[in-house]
Amino acid sequence: MVTVLDDLDDLDVVGQAGDGVQAVAEVARLAPDVVLMDLRMPVMGGLEATARIGTAHPSTAVIVLTMDEDDDSVFAALRAGARGYLLKEADGDDIRRAILGVARGEAVFGPRIAQRVLAFFSGAPAHTRGATPFPQLTDREREVLDLLAHGLDNASIARRLVLSEKTVRNRVSDVLAKLRARSRAEAVAIARDAGLGPAPSAG
């Protein structure tokens, strides 16, 4: 990929990373306009790295470049803050157009991905709306978010899940980063909007 990008005269490759942690660190160090992000990376996955970059460095746009074209991956990436989503079959011209597009503030998707996104927002495929909420979260993080939405504090969550309070604090921080929430209260509101937390009263 670096070789492909180096051949494009109007783009400069300023850095590269082998995992999500390195990607976040390189963005902090180099402040690039655009990041090409793989979803499948060691140490920290692409979804979490995208969410962290979006929270800490909102001026840097992330384009996901991956082999994954399932709905869960696409919409998890969008929820994490990706501004573009391309499949690895994209050629150099497609990648160049995507990079320049998101740098201008546009959202850019490969052809098959664009069809899915448009269909979703037009309400066509009902099954996508029944997907598991917050697929960017791990099962444990989703449990923590659900308990937050039920109004539990860290100590209560720790007792319920048989975890230390420090572990719960770390999980809550991870959840906030992935949801791009600025506070626990905002995370709770997002969770309740998605159906987590107590059921609404009948009367």
Number of C-alpha atoms within 10 A of each C-alpha: 9 10 9 12 16 12 11 14 7 9 12 12 13 11 13 13 14 11 19 24 18 15 23 23 14 17 21 14 10 10 14 19 18 20 25 22 25 23 22 16 16 11 11 16 17 27 28 24 26 33 29 24 27 22 20 14 16 13 15 21 26 29 27 26 22 20 13 17 15 10 16 17 17 22 21 18 25 21 19 27 24 26 26 26 28 27 19 15 11 14 10 15 12 14 23 16 12 23 24 16 16 21 18 11 11 14 17 22 21 18 12 11 19 16 11 20 16 11 14 17 10 9 12 12 12 10 10 15 12 8 11 10 15 22 17 25 18 13 11 12 21 20 16 23 28 20 22 24 23 16 15 15 13 20 14 16 22 18 12 12 13 10 14 13 16 12 12 23 16 12 19 21 16 18 24 22 23 27 23 21 18 11 13 16 13 14 22 22 17 17 22 19 11 12 14 20 18 12 9 8 5 4 3
